[in-house]
């Protein structure tokens, strides 16, 4: 499972997360303290998430994607989620990116 944070239809390369199924695995990224942050996320994953956000007109979105042997499969799009775990693990201020994007409309 991958999660790509997309703001203004652009994926945040420093805010792309993943987790793999194992014993006790739960298909949840919002409250999963075991997620990991990609150091170099796959470009095709970023592009996939950006395209999903555009198609759904989700300017601020948390796109959850499964990696399969046949490619990427959309799991869900979240438009609200606690970012506490994401920011702690990535050490990236996602909240500020969202605020800056919203303030750009003022």
Secondary structure, 3 states (H helix, E strand, C coil): CEEEEEECCEEEEEEEEECCCCCCCCCCCCCCCCCEECCCCCHHHHHHHHHHHHHCCCCEEEEEEEEECCEEEEEEEECCCCCHHHHHHHCCCHHHHHHHHHHCCC
